[in-house]
């Protein structure tokens, strides 16, 4: 760690405090606090901290480092109260967490913790968190821009990639299968006059996302750190959170632990999409089956929004619900492209008639018909391989490849026209 020039180690005033059940459990935190603050910091237990934060002496504190581990999760309400008391005195809060569940972290961050740093502390991360706390808020420097969403960090690229989202209208309708295989087909698209496009696949199903399973990729803790603090995200931190599949496809997997869907906000989603689009030609978003507060953010940004359904009553009813919801909020329903999974074969006249009746009754256009790929689809998913690698002649793979080719050609045509 580097010494902090802003603190005089000979001063008697306490400028910061650690708050923990037992600070000896966080020896790396003690070491970093000493390196950064010298003798200008103190330590408080939970009970002592509540009393101290009510005293006038607390006004001298710049920040507190609230250090917790799994044994403290039962005290979440009390910890949230400490964060509230600190904020009431204008004291910033850095949350240091060791093996704490995402649910508990989510609650404490919502209570108002300003920074989150995992324990064991990464090198220089506490110093960086303190420096971020000292950086003036953009709104304070430019009040007239307060109503504007935070701008993403500058990038060396400006691809303005195409955003394609996929959402199921009922469980088991093949949305993730479509998202994964469409992303792979686009990443494998090669032409004589252009290299393969750069493709990024984002799994936004924070609870049961299976993109990592379908591609046999590990789920990394870096995903949680990225989602927890998108305001400080830049191209480097975003790329470090991605996993690479077969040297072609970049993937942001779902977190390793189940998170509430409101863990991220519309602004968080917008920031992630902006960074991804700047660096990739195509960004595919695998959406949860539930409509959440940030669904609108994805819908507004997407060029096309694929919704998968089947030839059954549940899909029909859910389609009507989604249609009413979007139109009642005056959202761009025209961006939706309905994808019928397990569509009837070409020779199935009765099945084709049912498809037409379904579309007419719902007053929609079912533009994409995906055939039943059979057991190879499940087998490829279990083995973590796209259909193009292990079942190249599968009828479902062929249709997804055609869809990818048409999308890519459309994108190239738009680029040439521009």
C-alpha positions, -999 to 999 in steps of 0.1 A, spaced: 0 0 0 11 36 -5 11 61 23 -17 87 22 -4 122 20 -37 136 31 -33 123 66 -8 134 92 2 103 111 12 123 142 -22 139 145 -44 128 174 -77 134 156 -94 101 145 -103 105 109 -116 70 103 -128 39 122 -132 2 115 -164 -13 129 -165 -50 134 -174 -78 158 -137 -85 162 -112 -66 141 -86 -93 147 -105 -114 123 -95 -89 96 -57 -87 99 -53 -75 63 -77 -46 70 -56 -36 101 -25 -36 80 -40 -15 52 -56 10 76 -22 15 93 -4 20 59 -30 45 47 -39 64 79 -10 59 102 -23 64 138 -53 85 127 -78 57 129 -96 37 156 -116 5 160 -151 1 174 -173 -29 182 -209 -29 170 -224 -17 203 -197 10 208 -201 22 172 -238 29 177 -231 50 208 -201 68 192 -220 78 161 -245 96 183 -217 118 198 -203 151 185 -168 136 181 -181 115 152 -183 147 131 -145 144 126 -148 110 109 -143 110 71 -154 74 67 -159 41 86 -149 6 73 -177 -18 83 -161 -53 83 -184 -83 85 -183 -120 79 -208 -148 76 -214 -148 114 -227 -113 112 -255 -120 87 -280 -124 115 -273 -87 125 -282 -73 91 -309 -50 105 -285 -36 131 -258 -32 105 -282 -13 83 -290 10 112 -253 17 117 -250 27 81 -280 50 84 -265 66 115 -232 72 98 -249 88 68 -269 110 91 -236 125 103 -222 128 68 -198 99 72 -191 76 42 -193 38 46 -170 12 31 -184 -23 34 -157 -50 39 -173 -84 35 -158 -119 40 -180 -149 28 -212 -130 31 -243 -141 11 -254 -120 -18 -287 -113 -2 -272 -98 29 -248 -77 8 -276 -65 -14 -296 -53 16 -266 -35 31 -258 -18 -2 -294 -7 -5 -292 7 30 -265 31 17 -230 16 19 -209 38 -4 -183 13 -14 -179 -25 -13 -146 -43 -10 -143 -81 -7 -121 -97 19 -94 -108 17 -86 -73 5 -72 -72 -31 -39 -52 -33 -45 -14 -32 -83 -19 -33 -90 -2 0 -68 28 -10 -88 30 -43 -121 29 -25 -110 57 -2 -99 78 -32 -133 72 -49 -150 85 -17 -129 116 -19 -137 123 -56 -164 150 -58 -198 138 -71 -204 149 -107 -237 163 -97 -220 187 -73 -197 200 -99 -223 203 -126 -258 206 -111 -274 213 -145 -264 178 -156 -279 160 -126 -309 148 -146 -287 131 -171 -278 94 -167 -241 88 -157 -219 87 -188 -199 55 -194 -162 56 -192 -145 65 -225 -134 36 -247 -108 31 -273 -135 15 -295 -168 29 -307 -184 0 -325 -220 8 -316 -228 -29 -318 -262 -43 -325 -282 -53 -294 -304 -84 -296 -324 -96 -266 -341 -130 -261 -368 -135 -235 -391 -166 -230 -428 -162 -228 -431 -194 -209 -406 -219 -193 -389 -243 -216 -395 -224 -248 -358 -224 -258 -348 -188 -251 -314 -196 -237 -308 -222 -264 -316 -196 -290 -294 -169 -273 -264 -192 -270 -265 -207 -304 -273 -174 -321 -244 -158 -304 -221 -186 -315 -233 -185 -351 -227 -148 -353 -192 -151 -337 -184 -178 -363 -196 -157 -393 -167 -152 -417 -166 -134 -451 -139 -129 -476 -137 -92 -471 -142 -90 -433 -131 -109 -402 -156 -126 -378 -176 -101 -359 -169 -96 -322 -198 -110 -302 -207 -106 -265 -233 -127 -247 -248 -113 -215 -267 -136 -191 -291 -112 -173 -311 -140 -155 -295 -133 -121 -312 -162 -105 -314 -192 -128 -293 -182 -158 -278 -212 -176 -256 -197 -203 -226 -208 -182 -239 -243 -182 -247 -244 -219 -211 -233 -227 -193 -251 -198 -179 -219 -183 -172 -212 -146 -192 -186 -128 -168 -161 -113 -170 -138 -83 -159 -109 -105 -195 -109 -119 -209 -99 -85 -183 -72 -80 -191 -58 -115 -229 -58 -109 -224 -42 -74 -206 -11 -87 -213 -4 -124 -207 34 -118 -169 27 -116 -170 2 -145 -148 8 -175 -137 -12 -205 -110 -30 -186 -131 -40 -156 -159 -52 -179 -136 -73 -201 -120 -88 -170 -154 -101 -158 -160 -118 -192 -152 -155 -200 -140 -166 -234 -155 -196 -252 -134 -212 -279 -115 -180 -285 -145 -165 -303 -173 -157 -280 -171 -134 -249 -196 -142 -222 -208 -124 -190 -223 -153 -171 -249 -151 -144 -235 -147 -108 -224 -178 -89 -251 -172 -62 -288 -165 -67 -295 -127 -66 -328 -108 -65 -337 -95 -99 -338 -59 -86 -301 -62 -75 -294 -42 -106 -312 -11 -116 -321 3 -151 -291 26 -149 -268 -4 -141 -282 -23 -171 -278 7 -194 -242 12 -184 -234 -25 -190 -251 -24 -224 -233 8 -234 -198 -6 -226 -206 -39 -244 -219 -21 -275 -188 1 -277 -166 -30 -277 -186 -56 -297 -203 -58 -330 -232 -79 -316 -244 -80 -280 -269 -108 -272 -288 -105 -239 -304 -136 -224 -333 -122 -203 -351 -137 -174 -387 -149 -180 -400 -123 -156 -406 -87 -165 -386 -66 -141 -380 -29 -136 -350 -29 -160 -368 -48 -188 -378 -15 -203 -341 -4 -204 -332 -34 -225 -362 -31 -247 -355 5 -255 -319 -2 -263 -324 -33 -284 -326 -33 -321 -346 -66 -320 -363 -83 -290 -369 -120 -296 -396 -136 -275 -399 -174 -276 -432 -193 -273 -447 -226 -281 -480 -238 -296 -499 -240 -264 -523 -221 -242 -498 -209 -216 -477 -192 -243 -508 -176 -259 -520 -162 -225 -486 -149 -216 -483 -133 -250 -515 -114 -244 -503 -103 -210 -470 -90 -224 -488 -73 -253 -512 -54 -230 -484 -44 -206 -462 -29 -233 -490 -11 -251 -504 3 -219 -470 18 -211 -465 30 -247 -434 9 -251 -420 -2 -285 -440 -34 -290 -429 -33 -327 -394 -44 -317 -407 -78 -306 -400 -107 -329 -421 -138 -320 -402 -171 -322 -422 -203 -323 -401 -231 -308 -408 -267 -317 -428 -255 -347 -447 -280 -369 -428 -296 -398 -433 -284 -433 -455 -314 -441 -477 -310 -410 -507 -291 -426 -528 -293 -395 -499 -279 -374 -493 -250 -398 -530 -242 -396 -528 -241 -358 -499 -216 -361 -519 -193 -383 -549 -194 -360 -526 -187 -330 -511 -157 -347 -545 -144 -359 -561 -147 -325 -532 -129 -308 -529 -103 -336 -492 -109 -339 -469 -120 -366 -449 -152 -359 -419 -146 -381 -395 -172 -369 -403 -209 -368 -377 -231 -351 -381 -269 -355 -378 -295 -327 -341 -304 -326 -347 -335 -305 -323 -351 -280 -292 -336 -295 -303 -301 -282 -304 -314 -246 -272 -334 -251 -253 -304 -264 -266 -282 -235 -255 -308 -210 -221 -311 -226 -216 -273 -227 -213 -271 -265 -232 -251 -292 -251 -272 -317 -228 -261 -345 -199 -279 -329 -215 -313 -321 -247 -314 -342 -240 -294 -373 -268 -310 -393 -294 -307 -366 -326 -289 -381 -327 -264 -352 -291 -255 -357 -297 -249 -394 -326 -225 -387 -306 -206 -361 -277 -204 -386 -300 -190 -412 -313 -164 -387 -278 -154 -378 -268 -150 -415 -298 -129 -422 -291 -107 -392 -255 -103 -402 -263 -95 -438 -288 -69 -426 -262 -54 -403 -236 -52 -430 -262 -36 -454 -270 -9 -428 -233 -3 -422 -227 2 -460 -257 25 -463 -243 46 -434 
